[in-house]
Amino acid sequence: MKPYMLSLVFVFSQLKLIAQGGVNNLLDRNYALMEGFPEAGRNYFLNLAFTHY
């Protein structure tokens, strides 16, 4: 009879979620860096990063 070996492998993983957000031109002022080229008004952004290792 042949011996059998049982191996158990446990995999541990780490999950990481990063969220960043913000507002540009919070007071919604009208301005231009160059005459005739107005900049964007108020805008929002949200960045999400998901890491699994």
N, C-alpha and C positions, 0 to 999 in steps of 0.2 A: 504494500500500500504506500502510495506516495504522499508525503506531507504537503499540506497546502498552507500558504501564509496569507493572512488577511491584513491588509494595510488600510488604515483610515487616514484620509488626508483632509485636514480642515483648512479651508481657505478663508482667511480673514481679509476683508476689504475695508477701505476707508473711503467714505463719501464726503465730498466737500462742496457746498453751494455758497457762492458769494454773490450778493446783490448790491449794486451801487445805483444811485439815482441822483438826479439833480435838475436844476432849472437854470437856463441861461436867460439873461436880460429879465430878471425877476420883476422889475418895475415897468417893463414894456416901454422903455424910452425909445424915441425915434432918433437914430444917429447914423452917421455915414463916415466911414474911414476915408473915402474918396468922394468928392462932389459928384452927385448924380448916381451913386451906387449905394442905396440904403441897405443897411444890415437887416437881418431877419428880426422879427419881433420876438416875443416870449416863446420859448420852446422848452420841452421837457425831454429827459432821456432816462433810460433804464438799461443797465447792463447786468446780464446774468451769466455767471460762469459755473459750470458743473464739472467737477473732477472726480474720477473714479480710479483708484489704484490700489 
